[in-house]
Amino acid sequence: MKHVILDYDVGNLASIKQACDKVGLDTIVSKDPKIIKEATSLILPGVGAFEDAMNSLIDSGLIPYIKDHINKGKYLLGICLGMQLLYTKSYEFGEHQGLDIFKGEIKKLDISLKIPHMGWNNLQFDKVDPILQYIKEDSYVYFVHSYYVSSSNEECIASTNYGVKIPAIVRNKNVYATQFHPEKSGAVGLNILKAYGELIS
């Protein structure tokens, strides 16, 4: 099984699977450690508050399998809150430890614009990367979030501006993540998923 969407009771799994199916990704939704260990790629979704999602992930018992998967050089894609969980810590309703795959902190958008940041924003490319191969700079994708990644931005492949620079696509070796929802971003989102799938094939 190539791609496993991690089921830890957080995230809109059906819409992510539907988007993956559209671009031909061989995908299953599972929380079974045996299936996860055999996966070539993991997809980590997430919606809601950081602490609740992190607690669900801890309770699921999947964190050691996720870290083992990454340490073996296999690919992982985090989506929305799933991206934020990959960072060192979050300050959403307190201070909470994340998975520390990416170095950085999740902070509240302290800006004069409307919060949450909800809607379509364009992408600016920070680096050349194969995950961008089927989209053009200034393409629009769909965001829904009130917190964002504050880091050195070394991991940033693409960003958007909403009162502050917001990392939108990040990468640390074999781990990718998007702050926006590719499954809600029309053809652009599908093309990102397509490019991600081709990294694995």
N, C-alpha and C positions, 0 to 999 in steps of 0.2 A: 504494500500500500504506500503510495507516494506521499500524499498530503493528508494530514490528520488535523481537523479543526478541534481544538481542545474544548471539551465540554466540562466546565466547572461551575455550571449553573449561573453564569454571567455572560451576557452578550446575545446579539441577535444572530444565532447560528444558522437559521434557515436561509436568511437573505445572503449571508456570506457563501454558504454552500451553493446556492442558486447562481451567484455570480461566478464562482469557480467553475461550475458545470458549464456555463455559457462559453467559457474560453477553453474548455477541454481539459481542465485539471482533474486528475484522478483523485477524488476527495471523499473522505468519510468523516462524520462527526463521532467522536468517541472520548470516553474517559478511562478506557481499558488500558492499563499499563503495558500489557503484552502487545497490543496494537500500536501503542505510542512508541515502544522500543523498536518496532520494525519500520516506523515511518522514515521516509527520506526527508520530509519537510513537516514542520508543525506550524499551525496558524493559531495565534493567541488573540482572541477577540476580547472585548470588554466594553461595558457601558455602566454608568452610574458612578458611585463614589469610590475613590481609591482604596480606602480602608476596607470597605465591604468586599470589594473584588479581591484584594490581597488576602483577606481572611478566608474567602471561598477557595482561593487557590491553595492556601495552606491546608485547609480542611480536606481538600480533594486528594492530598498526598502526591500530587503530580510534580511538585517543584524539583525533587531530585531527578526525575525522568527528563524534565525540560533542560536542566543544567547538564545532565549527562549527554543528551542529544546535541546541545550546543558545543560541548567540549570535544565531541567526536567530529566536529567540523560540518555537521549537517545543518541544513537551512531552517530558519524560523522567521515568520512574518508576524509582527505585532500590529494590531489595528486599533486605533483610537485609544481608549483607556488601556488596551493591551500594550500599546506603545509606552504609555506612561509607567506601567508596572515594571518595565524593563530597566528603569532608571534607579539611581541610588536611593532616593527618598522623595516623599511628597509632603507638602504642607497643606493639604486639603483637610480641613477640620481637625487640625492637630499635626503631629509629626509622625510619619509612618515610613518604615523601611520598605524598599522595593527589592527587585531581584538583582540590582547592581550589575547588569550586563552592560549598560551604558552609564558613564559617569555624568551626573548632573542631577538637578532637582526640579520637582514639579511645583510651580508657584501659581498663585491666582493672577489672572489678567488684571492688572491694576492700571486701567486705561479709562479714557473718557468715553469711549465707544460702548455700544450696547453689549451687555454681558447676559447670557452666554453668547459667545461668538457662534452664530448659527446661520449658515447659508454658504453661498458659493464664493470662493476666493481663488485668485490666480496663483500659479506656482512660478517662482523664480529658481533657476537652476544654480546650485552652488558648486557642483562637481559633475564631471562626466561619469555616468554609471550605466551599466546595461539595463537596469530597471526602468530607465527613462527612454529607452530606444524607440518606443512606439508612440510617444507623446511629444508635443511641442512645448517650448517655454511659453508661459502665459496661459496655458491651459487651465480651465477652472475645475475645481473639485469641491466636494461638500463637507463642511466642518460643522461639528456640534460640540463645543467644549467651553469651560470657564477657567480651566487651568492649562498651563503650557509648560514646555520644557525650557528651563534656564540652564544653559551649559556653555562650554567653550565653543560650541557649534562645529567642532572638528569633525563630528560624525554626520553633519548635515549635508544631504545630497540636494534637497530642494526645500525651499521655505516660502512662506507667505508673509504679508505684512498686514497686521490688524492693530494698529496703534503701537506695535512692537514687532520685532522679528520673531516669527513663530516657526520653529523647525517642523517641516511637514513630512519629509521623508528622510529617515536616518539609516545609517548602516555602520555596523561594527563587524567587519569580516563577513561571516556567514549569517549574521542576524540583521534583518531589515525591519523597519516599522514605519507606519504612516499615522500621522495625527488625524487625518481626515478619514472618511469612510469610502474606500474604493467601491464597495458594493452599492453605494448610493450616488456615485459620481459619473454615471452614464458611461459613454464609450471610453472616456479618459481613464476612469477607474478600472474598467475591464482590460484596457491595454496595459495598465500597470500589473494587474494580476497575470495577464498573458506573459509579459516579460519575466515576471518572477518565476512562473512555471517553467520557462525555457532555461532558467539558470540551473534547474534541477534535472531536466531531461538529458 
